[in-house]
Amino acid sequence: MNTPPHTEPDTPTDTPGPEEPLDLIGIGIGPFNLSLAALAHPLTQLRTAFYDQRPAFHWHPGLLIDGTTLQVPFLADLVTLADPASPWTFLNYLKTRERLYPFYFAERLHIHRAEYDAYCRWVSENLPTLHFGHHIDAVRWNHERRLFEVDYTQLDADGEAEALGRTHARNIVLGIGTAPHIPIPLRPLAEAPTVPVIHSADYLDHRERLLAADHLTVIGAGQSGAEIFLDQLRARPAGHENLHWLARTPAFAPMEYSKLGLEHFTPDYTRYFHALPERTRDELLPAQWQLYKGIDHDTLAAIHDELYRRTLDGGWPNAVLTPGVQVRTAGRVGTTKVELHLEHAQQGSRSRLTTDAVVLATGYRERRLDTLLAALDPYLRHDASERPRIDEHHRLVLDPAITGSVYVQNAERHTHGVGTPDLGLAAWRSATILNSLTATPTYPLPTRTSFTTFGLAQPPTRRTGTVPRQGSTLVPQSRR
């Protein structure tokens, strides 16, 4: 397998102008659009460009805690599950670093998060179609040219505006990611600088300050909350841990990780979920929280082991773990403390907790599309809850007057289910989008991916590739 040459990203002057429309513009360069860019790279019939306002690729830098690992096997890299012969696989990354044999002997199925971040940065530094330091200002449809117009601001090294530009494309793919979610009762405190109330996304930036706090409260029973609680627990002296871990869920529950349970993260289940009625999908998602909001078994075991170790000399660690608790309100006490007003769902009881610092491991929410796509809003089709309708090929359902397509990545949980943010479906979704663009099975995908048959009646299965298009402008198969 050949090592991809090191190529610097194109400068803004290389961006095709209005006379040279692109086949696809990607907005946002996270793992999902990076996957799409990597799989699109060998397709010479496609002209693509991807933009991100950040100066370089970084993947959850505030949560790259020492020793933390991905919750998916390394085969869930950017490309392998669609094209294992791609030069952009994780294994080829190891080869270029002369680390294949150490990895072989490590017998590691789940790699460290920091290593995944380094792998993605290697891909991002070598793909010529990526443009960092570009903020997308607006997306419009030009009816005369039957093209999307994309306005952007080029940023300098300090993030300041340097130049304005415009480019055109037949199709758009949005990979703008998710944003940290801060519960309403805690938002005023999170915005105040004096008391550390921070989201888990920024944990490593504040770790030393949080370790210095006499008492720390972690809120949230997902993987991030568990890892932060464990990291703080290990770093604090026995008997003086002064830690509280609170969660709304009824238990600090393990993530569903049985082999048949994992089949909810297959293309088969994604297609089944998409075909369900909207109301059924909305009822189903909250009940599936343990598929994607639980805690890794090894992390739970490590927390229990650490707590148990601290009982060997007698006594119990000064750590309180309480599930089933909701923060009703919160406020300051003096200038250095926070008071949390708590309610226990099952008991119906209420209490107050005073703490010196709070970490909000309260998850993420999909970024709203309406701001970026304000000019397209009259053409967007919405469901009964005013969310964008998204077809099985990850395209926004648009008015027929728009003959181009707008694809979305990690913005379709309401239509495609719990696998939407899962890295294991990244390559499959990217291949599905590319097959749709080229109207051919550029990346042949399997007709069956699970032993479980979801539902009684299944529509006839076809290979992804021969895909109905919105409108009539297929990507040309040869450059004219």
C-alpha positions in Angstrom: 0.0 0.0 0.0 1.5 3.3 -1.0 1.9 6.1 1.5 0.0 9.2 0.5 2.4 12.1 -0.3 2.5 15.0 2.1 0.7 17.8 0.4 0.0 21.2 1.9 -3.7 22.3 1.7 -4.5 24.6 -1.2 -4.2 28.3 -0.6 -7.4 30.4 -1.0 -6.3 31.5 -4.4 -6.5 27.9 -5.6 -10.2 27.7 -4.7 -12.2 27.5 -8.0 -13.9 30.7 -8.8 -17.5 31.3 -10.1 -16.6 30.0 -13.6 -15.5 26.7 -12.2 -18.3 25.3 -10.0 -17.4 22.4 -7.7 -19.4 19.2 -7.6 -19.4 19.3 -3.8 -18.6 21.8 -1.0 -18.2 20.5 2.5 -18.9 22.8 5.4 -17.1 21.8 8.6 -14.1 19.4 8.9 -14.8 17.0 11.7 -14.3 13.2 11.5 -17.4 12.8 9.3 -16.6 15.3 6.6 -12.9 14.2 6.9 -14.1 10.7 6.1 -16.0 12.0 3.1 -13.0 14.0 1.8 -10.7 11.0 2.2 -13.1 8.7 0.2 -13.7 11.4 -2.4 -9.9 11.9 -2.9 -9.4 9.2 -5.5 -12.6 10.0 -7.4 -11.0 12.2 -10.1 -14.4 12.9 -11.7 -15.5 14.8 -8.6 -14.3 18.3 -7.8 -14.6 18.9 -4.1 -13.5 21.4 -1.4 -14.0 21.4 2.4 -14.0 24.4 4.7 -13.6 24.9 8.4 -13.1 28.1 10.4 -10.5 26.4 12.8 -6.8 26.8 11.9 -6.3 23.0 12.0 -8.1 19.7 12.8 -8.6 18.9 16.4 -11.0 16.3 17.8 -12.4 17.0 21.3 -9.0 18.3 22.7 -10.5 19.0 26.1 -11.3 15.3 26.6 -8.1 13.6 25.5 -7.5 12.4 29.1 -4.5 10.1 29.5 -5.5 6.5 28.9 -9.0 7.1 27.6 -9.9 5.1 24.5 -12.4 5.1 21.7 -15.6 3.1 22.3 -15.5 1.7 18.9 -12.8 -0.7 17.4 -10.0 0.9 15.3 -11.6 -0.5 12.1 -14.1 2.4 12.6 -11.6 4.8 11.1 -12.4 7.2 8.4 -12.5 4.8 5.5 -11.9 1.1 6.3 -15.5 -0.1 6.5 -16.1 1.3 3.0 -12.7 0.9 1.4 -10.1 -1.2 3.4 -7.6 -0.7 0.5 -7.7 3.1 0.9 -4.3 4.8 1.7 -6.1 6.8 4.4 -6.7 3.8 6.8 -5.6 3.8 10.4 -3.3 0.9 9.6 -1.6 2.8 6.8 -1.1 5.7 9.2 0.7 3.3 11.5 2.8 2.1 8.6 3.9 5.6 7.8 4.9 6.0 11.4 6.7 2.7 11.5 4.5 1.6 14.3 2.7 -1.4 12.8 4.7 -4.0 14.8 4.2 -2.3 18.1 0.5 -2.0 17.4 0.4 -5.7 16.4 2.0 -6.8 19.7 -0.2 -4.4 21.7 -3.2 -6.5 20.6 -5.3 -3.4 21.0 -8.8 -3.3 19.4 -9.8 0.0 21.0 -7.2 2.7 20.5 -6.4 5.7 22.6 -8.4 8.9 21.8 -5.2 10.9 21.5 -4.0 8.4 18.8 -7.3 8.7 16.9 -6.9 12.5 17.0 -3.3 12.2 15.7 -4.5 9.8 12.9 -7.2 12.3 11.8 -4.7 15.2 11.8 -2.4 13.1 9.6 -5.2 12.7 7.1 -6.2 16.3 7.3 -2.6 17.5 6.8 -2.2 15.5 3.6 -5.6 15.9 1.8 -5.3 18.8 -0.7 -9.0 19.6 -0.7 -9.2 20.9 2.8 -9.3 24.6 3.6 -8.9 25.6 7.2 -9.2 29.1 8.4 -12.3 29.8 6.4 -15.6 30.8 8.0 -18.7 30.1 6.0 -21.0 33.2 6.1 -23.9 32.2 3.9 -25.3 29.6 1.5 -27.7 30.6 -1.2 -29.3 29.0 -4.3 -28.7 30.8 -7.6 -31.7 29.9 -9.7 -30.2 31.2 -12.9 -27.0 29.2 -12.7 -28.6 26.3 -10.8 -25.8 26.3 -8.4 -25.2 27.0 -4.7 -23.4 30.2 -3.8 -21.2 29.9 -0.7 -19.7 33.1 0.8 -16.8 32.8 3.2 -14.4 34.8 5.2 -10.7 33.8 5.2 -9.2 34.1 8.6 -5.6 34.9 9.6 -3.6 33.0 12.2 -5.3 35.0 15.0 -8.8 34.2 13.7 -9.3 37.7 12.4 -11.0 38.4 9.0 -8.4 38.7 6.2 -10.3 38.4 3.0 -13.8 37.6 1.6 -14.5 35.1 -1.1 -17.3 33.2 -2.9 -17.4 29.9 -4.5 -20.1 27.8 -6.3 -21.1 24.2 -6.2 -23.7 21.8 -7.4 -24.1 20.2 -4.0 -23.4 20.9 -0.3 -22.6 18.7 2.6 -23.0 20.0 6.2 -20.7 18.6 8.8 -20.9 21.4 11.3 -21.0 19.0 14.3 -22.5 19.5 17.7 -22.2 22.1 20.4 -21.8 21.6 24.2 -25.1 21.6 26.0 -25.4 23.5 29.3 -28.7 23.0 31.2 -30.7 26.2 31.6 -30.4 26.4 35.5 -26.5 26.5 35.2 -26.0 28.8 32.2 -25.6 32.0 34.2 -23.0 30.3 36.4 -21.1 28.9 33.4 -20.8 32.4 31.9 -19.4 33.8 35.1 -15.6 33.8 35.4 -15.1 33.7 39.2 -16.5 30.2 40.0 -15.4 27.3 37.7 -18.5 25.9 36.2 -17.3 24.4 33.0 -18.5 22.0 30.3 -16.6 18.7 30.0 -15.6 19.7 26.5 -13.1 22.1 28.2 -12.0 19.8 31.0 -8.3 19.6 30.3 -7.9 23.3 30.0 -9.2 23.6 33.6 -8.0 20.4 35.1 -5.4 21.9 37.5 -7.8 24.5 38.7 -10.4 21.8 39.3 -7.9 19.6 41.2 -7.2 22.6 43.4 -10.9 23.0 44.3 -11.7 21.8 47.8 -14.9 20.2 46.6 -15.8 19.2 43.1 -19.2 18.1 41.6 -19.5 16.3 38.3 -22.9 16.3 36.7 -23.7 13.7 34.1 -23.7 9.9 33.9 -22.3 9.4 30.4 -18.8 8.4 29.4 -17.3 11.8 29.7 -18.7 12.3 33.3 -17.3 8.9 34.3 -13.9 9.6 32.9 -13.6 13.0 34.5 -14.8 11.6 37.9 -12.2 8.8 37.6 -9.4 11.2 36.6 -10.2 13.4 39.6 -10.6 10.5 42.0 -7.2 9.1 41.1 -5.5 12.4 41.6 -6.9 13.3 45.0 -5.6 11.9 48.3 -7.4 9.1 50.0 -9.9 10.3 52.6 -9.9 13.8 51.1 -11.5 13.2 47.7 -14.4 15.6 48.3 -16.2 14.5 45.2 -19.8 14.4 44.2 -21.1 12.7 41.1 -24.7 13.4 40.2 -26.8 12.2 37.3 -30.5 12.4 36.1 -30.4 8.7 34.9 -31.7 6.2 37.5 -28.4 4.5 37.6 -24.7 4.8 36.6 -25.5 2.3 33.9 -23.2 0.4 31.5 -23.5 1.1 27.8 -25.2 -1.7 25.8 -22.2 -3.5 24.3 -23.5 -7.0 23.6 -22.7 -8.2 20.1 -26.4 -8.3 19.0 -27.1 -5.1 20.8 -24.4 -3.4 18.7 -26.4 -4.3 15.6 -28.4 -1.1 16.3 -25.3 0.6 14.8 -25.5 -1.1 11.4 -26.8 0.2 8.1 -29.6 -2.4 8.4 -30.9 -0.8 11.6 -30.4 2.7 10.2 -32.6 1.9 7.2 -35.2 0.3 9.4 -35.4 3.3 11.7 -35.6 5.7 8.9 -38.7 3.9 7.5 -40.6 4.1 10.8 -43.3 6.7 11.3 -42.1 9.9 12.7 -44.0 9.5 15.9 -42.6 6.0 16.5 -39.1 7.3 16.0 -39.6 10.1 18.5 -40.9 7.6 21.1 -38.1 5.1 20.4 -35.0 7.4 20.8 -35.3 8.3 24.5 -35.9 4.6 25.4 -32.6 3.7 23.7 -30.4 5.9 25.9 -28.2 3.0 27.1 -27.1 2.4 23.5 -25.3 5.7 23.3 -25.4 7.5 26.7 -24.2 4.7 29.0 -20.7 4.1 30.4 -18.1 1.7 29.1 -17.8 -1.4 31.3 -14.1 -1.0 31.8 -14.5 2.6 33.0 -17.2 1.5 35.5 -14.9 -1.3 36.7 -12.0 1.1 37.1 -14.1 3.5 39.2 -15.2 0.7 41.5 -11.7 -0.6 41.8 -10.3 2.8 42.7 -13.1 3.3 45.3 -12.5 -0.1 46.7 -8.8 0.4 47.0 -9.4 3.3 49.2 -11.3 1.2 51.7 -8.3 -1.2 52.4 -7.2 0.8 55.4 -10.7 1.1 56.8 -13.2 3.8 56.2 -14.8 4.9 53.0 -13.6 7.4 50.4 -15.2 10.9 50.7 -17.0 10.5 47.4 -20.7 10.6 46.9 -22.3 9.0 43.8 -26.0 9.7 43.4 -28.1 8.9 40.3 -31.7 9.9 39.8 -31.0 13.6 40.7 -32.0 16.7 38.8 -30.6 20.2 39.3 -33.6 22.4 39.7 -31.8 25.7 40.2 -28.3 26.9 41.1 -26.7 30.1 42.4 -23.6 31.5 43.9 -22.7 31.5 47.6 -20.4 34.4 48.2 -17.8 34.7 45.4 -16.2 31.3 45.4 -18.9 28.7 45.9 -21.9 27.3 44.0 -25.1 26.1 45.6 -27.0 23.4 43.7 -30.7 22.8 44.5 -31.4 19.1 43.9 -34.5 17.0 43.5 -34.5 13.2 43.6 -37.0 11.9 41.1 -37.9 8.6 42.8 -38.0 9.9 46.4 -39.6 13.2 45.5 -37.2 14.7 48.0 -35.1 17.9 47.7 -31.7 19.0 49.0 -29.0 21.5 48.6 -25.3 21.0 47.8 -22.6 23.5 48.2 -19.5 23.0 46.0 -16.4 24.8 44.9 -16.5 23.8 41.2 -18.8 22.0 38.8 -18.0 20.0 35.6 -21.0 19.7 33.4 -20.8 16.4 31.5 -24.2 17.1 30.0 -23.6 16.1 26.5 -23.9 17.9 23.2 -26.7 19.1 20.9 -26.8 19.2 17.1 -26.0 22.6 15.8 -29.0 24.4 14.3 -29.0 24.5 10.5 -31.4 27.4 10.1 -28.8 30.2 10.7 -26.4 28.9 8.0 -29.2 28.0 5.7 -31.4 31.0 6.3 -31.6 31.8 2.6 -32.7 28.3 1.8 -35.4 28.2 4.6 -38.3 28.8 2.2 -37.3 25.7 0.3 -36.7 23.4 3.3 -39.4 20.7 4.1 -40.1 20.1 7.8 -41.7 17.4 9.8 -44.5 17.8 12.3 -42.0 19.0 14.9 -40.5 21.6 12.5 -37.3 19.6 12.1 -35.7 19.3 8.7 -36.9 16.2 6.7 -34.0 14.1 5.6 -34.2 11.3 3.1 -32.5 7.9 3.4 -29.4 9.2 1.5 -28.8 11.9 4.2 -30.2 14.7 2.0 -32.4 17.5 3.2 -35.7 17.3 1.5 -36.0 20.5 -0.6 -38.5 22.1 -2.9 -38.1 20.8 -6.4 -37.0 24.3 -7.5 -33.6 23.4 -5.9 -32.0 20.9 -8.2 -28.8 20.5 -6.1 -28.6 18.5 -3.0 -27.7 19.4 0.6 -26.4 16.5 2.6 -26.0 16.4 6.4 -23.6 14.5 8.6 -24.5 14.0 12.3 -27.6 16.1 12.1 -30.1 13.4 11.4 -30.6 11.4 14.7 -34.4 12.1 14.5 -34.6 10.4 11.1 -31.7 7.9 11.1 -31.5 6.9 14.8 -28.8 6.3 17.4 -26.1 5.4 15.0 -26.0 9.0 13.6 -23.1 10.2 15.7 -21.3 6.8 15.8 -17.9 6.7 14.2 -18.5 3.1 13.1 -21.0 4.4 10.5 -18.9 7.3 9.2 -17.4 5.5 6.2 -20.7 3.9 5.3 -22.5 7.2 5.3 -19.7 8.9 3.4 -19.8 6.1 0.8 -23.6 6.5 0.6 -23.3 10.2 -0.1 -20.7 9.7 -2.8 -22.7 6.9 -4.5 -25.6 9.3 -4.5 -23.5 12.0 -6.1 -22.1 9.9 -8.8 -25.3 7.9 -9.4 -23.1 4.7 -9.5 -21.9 2.2 -6.9 -18.6 4.0 -6.7 -18.2 2.3 -3.3 -20.2 -1.0 -3.4 -21.8 -1.4 0.0 -23.1 -4.7 1.5 -26.8 -5.5 1.1 -26.9 -7.0 4.6 -25.0 -6.0 7.8 -26.7 -7.6 10.7 -28.0 -11.0 11.8 -31.0 -9.3 13.3 -34.0 -8.7 11.0 -35.5 -5.5 12.2 -39.3 -5.6 11.6 -41.6 -8.1 10.0 -41.8 -6.6 6.5 -38.6 -5.6 4.8 -38.6 -3.7 1.4 -36.4 -5.3 -1.3 -32.8 -4.7 -0.6 -30.7 -3.0 -3.2 -27.0 -2.0 -3.2 -26.4 1.6 -2.5 -25.4 3.3 -5.7 -28.3 3.5 -8.1 -29.9 6.3 -6.2 -32.8 8.6 -7.1 -31.8 12.2 -7.2 -33.6 15.3 -6.2 -34.0 17.4 -9.4 -32.2 16.5 -12.6 -28.5 17.5 -12.3 -26.4 14.4 -11.9 -22.7 14.9 -11.4 -21.1 14.4 -14.8 -19.1 11.2 -15.1 -16.4 12.9 -17.2 -15.0 16.4 -17.0 -16.1 18.7 -19.7 
